[in-house]
Amino acid sequence: MPLPIPPATLDPLARLRAVVHCLRAPGGCPWDIEQTHESLIPHAIEEAYEVAEAIRSGDAEMMCDELGDLLLQPVLHAEIASETGAFDLDRVAHGLTEKLIRRHPHVFGETNASDSSAVLKQWDAIKRTEKGDKPEPLLAGVTQSLPSLMRAQKLQKKAARVGFDWPDVAPVIGKIREETAEVEEAIASGNAEALMHEVGDLLFSVVNLARKLGVDAESALAATNQRFVRRFGGVEERLAAAGKKLGSVTLEEMDAAWDQVKLAEKQPI
């Protein structure tokens, strides 16, 4: 016998919670009933990336849809936790609301923060104070579960807030040149461990350049990945039109097709 559908007259978030409750209830969805906090980890990560992709696409409908999929994750986690009395969605929302008020004294209190940089410094200071008698190193709060590119930029931003930063872009570019030379030395040495170390340093320096230029490194690389996929697809199409296919042509032929694809992108429609 089907479960009753929560009425559309409910507040949208209340109706969402009611639907998720039904999915987890006896007679609900076998898949949803089987889920645990741990089993849902990859889904939360995947949904966050899909939201990012939707934002980059500029498609508002796609963004709305993907944000809905992401919203399901905390609602489902809260439902699972409520079944053992650990916490529920109200407690999650209450904790977040109180944290936002506490960490925005320039909005809800008497302190001043004239720009985003001051806000972030204040946020970090408040966050560290909240730890009470358990102080942590400045960078301890940057989770290791982030993608490495994103984590590198976040680590650099936090260090920069306390003054550990070059004053402008020029020394960063100099550092990239220095790291490139060290990669070449590692290649010449044939030491695989040294090569990995130096390539990591070079990548870290390039992320630092992106940060100094106000560019989000993760978004920049994501855009480049998409551009590469699009252009390589164009190479395949051009080769196919000439009766050729990948794997049976020379690098020079692929390079020539690549240059044609790039040139075509610059032509006015």
C-alpha positions as CSV (number, residue, x, y, z in Angstrom):
1,M,0.0,0.0,0.0
2,P,1.5,3.4,-1.0
3,L,2.4,5.9,1.7
4,P,0.4,9.1,1.7
5,I,2.1,12.0,-0.1
6,P,2.8,15.0,2.2
7,P,0.3,17.8,1.3
8,A,1.5,20.6,-1.0
9,T,0.0,23.1,1.5
10,L,3.0,22.5,3.7
11,D,5.9,24.9,3.8
12,P,8.3,23.7,1.0
13,L,11.1,22.8,3.5
14,A,8.6,21.1,5.8
15,R,7.2,19.1,2.9
16,L,10.8,18.1,1.9
17,R,11.5,16.8,5.4
18,A,8.2,14.9,5.4
19,V,9.0,13.3,2.1
20,V,12.5,12.2,3.3
21,H,10.9,10.9,6.5
22,C,8.6,8.7,4.4
23,L,11.5,7.5,2.3
24,R,13.2,6.2,5.4
25,A,10.1,4.9,7.1
26,P,8.8,1.3,7.0
27,G,7.3,0.7,3.6
28,G,9.5,3.5,2.2
29,C,12.4,3.2,-0.3
30,P,14.8,0.3,0.1
31,W,17.7,2.3,-1.1
32,D,17.0,5.3,1.2
33,I,16.4,2.9,4.2
34,E,19.8,1.3,3.6
35,Q,21.8,4.5,3.7
36,T,24.1,5.6,6.5
37,H,26.1,8.7,7.1
38,E,29.2,6.9,5.7
39,S,27.5,5.5,2.6
40,L,26.3,9.0,1.7
41,I,29.8,10.6,1.7
42,P,30.5,10.2,-2.0
43,H,27.0,11.4,-2.9
44,A,27.5,14.7,-0.9
45,I,30.9,15.2,-2.7
46,E,29.4,14.4,-6.1
47,E,26.4,16.7,-5.6
48,A,28.7,19.6,-4.6
49,Y,30.7,19.2,-7.8
50,E,27.6,19.1,-9.9
51,V,26.4,22.4,-8.3
52,A,29.8,23.9,-9.2
53,E,29.4,22.7,-12.8
54,A,25.9,24.2,-12.9
55,I,27.1,27.5,-11.6
56,R,29.9,27.6,-14.2
57,S,27.4,26.8,-17.0
58,G,25.4,29.9,-16.2
59,D,22.2,27.9,-16.5
60,A,19.8,29.0,-13.8
61,E,17.4,26.1,-14.1
62,M,20.3,23.6,-13.9
63,M,21.7,25.4,-10.9
64,C,18.3,25.3,-9.1
65,D,18.0,21.6,-9.8
66,E,21.5,20.8,-8.7
67,L,21.1,22.9,-5.5
68,G,18.0,20.8,-4.7
69,D,20.0,17.6,-5.1
70,L,22.7,19.1,-2.8
71,L,20.0,20.2,-0.2
72,L,18.8,16.6,0.0
73,Q,22.1,15.6,1.6
74,P,21.8,17.5,4.9
75,V,18.1,16.7,5.1
76,L,18.8,13.0,4.7
77,H,21.7,13.0,7.1
78,A,19.5,14.9,9.7
79,E,16.7,12.3,9.2
80,I,19.2,9.4,9.8
81,A,20.5,11.1,12.9
82,S,17.1,11.9,14.3
83,E,16.3,8.1,14.3
84,T,18.8,7.6,17.0
85,G,18.2,10.9,18.8
86,A,21.7,12.3,17.8
87,F,20.3,15.5,16.2
88,D,17.7,16.7,13.8
89,L,17.4,19.3,11.1
90,D,16.2,21.9,13.5
91,R,19.3,21.5,15.6
92,V,21.5,21.8,12.5
93,A,19.7,25.0,11.5
94,H,19.8,26.4,15.0
95,G,23.5,25.7,15.3
96,L,24.3,27.3,12.0
97,T,22.1,30.4,12.8
98,E,23.8,31.0,16.1
99,K,27.3,30.5,14.5
100,L,26.5,33.1,11.8
101,I,25.3,35.6,14.4
102,R,28.3,35.0,16.6
103,R,30.8,35.3,13.7
104,H,29.3,38.5,12.3
105,P,29.6,41.0,15.1
106,H,30.2,43.7,12.5
107,V,26.6,43.1,11.5
108,F,24.8,42.0,14.7
109,G,27.2,43.7,17.2
110,E,29.5,46.7,17.7
111,T,32.7,45.7,15.9
112,N,33.8,47.1,12.6
113,A,34.9,45.3,9.4
114,S,35.3,47.6,6.5
115,D,36.1,45.1,3.8
116,S,36.1,41.3,3.0
117,S,39.7,40.9,4.2
118,A,38.8,42.4,7.7
119,V,35.7,40.1,7.8
120,L,37.8,37.0,7.1
121,K,40.5,37.9,9.7
122,Q,37.7,38.5,12.3
123,W,36.0,35.2,11.3
124,D,39.3,33.3,11.9
125,A,39.9,35.0,15.2
126,I,36.4,34.2,16.5
127,K,36.7,30.7,15.3
128,R,40.0,30.2,17.1
129,T,38.5,31.8,20.3
130,E,35.6,29.3,20.1
131,K,38.1,26.5,20.6
132,G,38.5,27.7,24.2
133,D,41.5,26.1,25.9
134,K,42.2,23.9,23.0
135,P,44.0,26.2,20.6
136,E,44.9,24.8,17.2
137,P,47.6,25.8,14.7
138,L,46.3,28.3,12.2
139,L,46.1,25.9,9.3
140,A,44.7,22.9,11.2
141,G,41.1,23.9,10.3
142,V,41.7,23.5,6.5
143,T,40.3,20.1,5.9
144,Q,42.4,17.5,4.2
145,S,39.5,16.1,2.3
146,L,39.4,19.1,-0.1
147,P,40.8,18.6,-3.6
148,S,44.5,19.4,-3.4
149,L,44.3,22.4,-5.7
150,M,41.5,23.9,-3.7
151,R,43.2,23.1,-0.4
152,A,46.5,24.7,-1.6
153,Q,44.7,28.0,-2.3
154,K,42.8,27.9,1.0
155,L,46.1,27.2,3.0
156,Q,47.7,30.1,1.2
157,K,44.8,32.5,1.9
158,K,44.8,31.7,5.6
159,A,48.6,32.2,5.9
160,A,48.3,35.5,4.0
161,R,45.7,36.8,6.5
162,V,48.4,36.9,9.2
163,G,51.0,38.5,6.9
164,F,52.7,35.4,5.4
165,D,52.5,36.6,1.8
166,W,54.5,38.4,-0.9
167,P,53.5,42.1,-1.4
168,D,52.8,41.7,-5.1
169,V,52.8,39.3,-8.1
170,A,56.5,39.8,-9.3
171,P,58.2,37.6,-6.6
172,V,55.5,34.9,-7.2
173,I,56.4,34.7,-10.8
174,G,60.1,34.6,-9.8
175,K,59.2,31.7,-7.5
176,I,57.5,29.9,-10.4
177,R,60.7,30.3,-12.5
178,E,62.8,29.0,-9.6
179,E,60.6,26.0,-9.1
180,T,60.6,25.3,-12.9
181,A,64.4,25.2,-12.8
182,E,64.3,22.8,-9.8
183,V,61.9,20.5,-11.8
184,E,64.4,20.5,-14.6
185,E,67.2,19.6,-12.2
186,A,65.1,16.7,-10.7
187,I,64.4,15.4,-14.3
188,A,68.2,15.4,-15.0
189,S,68.9,13.6,-11.7
190,G,66.5,10.8,-12.5
191,N,65.3,10.8,-8.9
192,A,61.5,10.0,-9.0
193,E,60.9,11.1,-5.4
194,A,62.7,14.5,-5.9
195,L,60.7,15.0,-9.2
196,M,57.4,14.5,-7.4
197,H,58.5,16.9,-4.7
198,E,59.5,19.6,-7.1
199,V,56.5,19.2,-9.4
200,G,54.3,19.6,-6.2
201,D,56.3,22.8,-5.3
202,L,55.7,24.2,-8.8
203,L,52.0,23.5,-8.7
204,F,51.8,25.2,-5.3
205,S,53.5,28.2,-6.7
206,V,51.2,28.4,-9.7
207,V,48.2,28.3,-7.3
208,N,49.8,31.1,-5.4
209,L,50.0,33.1,-8.6
210,A,46.3,32.5,-9.2
211,R,45.5,33.6,-5.7
212,K,47.5,36.8,-6.0
213,L,45.7,37.6,-9.3
214,G,42.3,37.0,-7.7
215,V,41.7,33.9,-9.8
216,D,40.2,30.8,-8.2
217,A,42.6,28.0,-9.2
218,E,40.1,25.2,-9.1
219,S,37.6,27.1,-11.3
220,A,40.4,28.2,-13.7
221,L,41.6,24.6,-14.1
222,A,38.0,23.3,-14.5
223,A,37.4,25.8,-17.3
224,T,40.6,24.7,-19.0
225,N,39.6,21.1,-18.7
226,Q,36.3,21.8,-20.4
227,R,38.0,23.8,-23.1
228,F,40.5,20.9,-23.7
229,V,37.6,18.4,-24.0
230,R,35.8,20.7,-26.4
231,R,38.9,21.3,-28.6
232,F,40.0,17.7,-28.6
233,G,36.5,16.7,-29.7
234,G,36.9,19.2,-32.5
235,V,40.3,17.5,-33.4
236,E,38.5,14.1,-33.6
237,E,35.8,15.6,-35.8
238,R,38.3,17.2,-38.2
239,L,40.3,14.0,-38.5
240,A,37.1,12.0,-39.1
241,A,36.1,14.5,-41.8
242,A,39.4,13.8,-43.5
243,G,38.9,10.0,-43.2
244,K,41.3,9.6,-40.4
245,K,41.0,8.7,-36.7
246,L,42.9,8.9,-33.5
247,G,45.6,6.4,-33.0
248,S,46.4,6.2,-36.7
249,V,47.7,9.8,-37.2
250,T,50.9,11.6,-36.3
251,L,51.3,14.2,-33.6
252,E,51.9,16.8,-36.3
253,E,48.5,16.0,-37.8
254,M,46.8,16.3,-34.5
255,D,48.6,19.5,-33.7
256,A,47.5,21.0,-37.1
257,A,43.9,20.0,-36.4
258,W,44.2,21.5,-32.9
259,D,45.4,24.8,-34.3
260,Q,42.5,24.8,-36.8
261,V,40.0,24.3,-33.9
262,K,41.5,27.1,-31.9
263,L,41.5,29.4,-34.9
264,A,37.8,28.5,-35.6
265,E,36.9,29.5,-32.0
266,K,38.2,33.0,-32.6
267,Q,36.3,33.5,-35.8
268,P,33.2,35.7,-35.6
269,I,29.9,33.9,-35.9
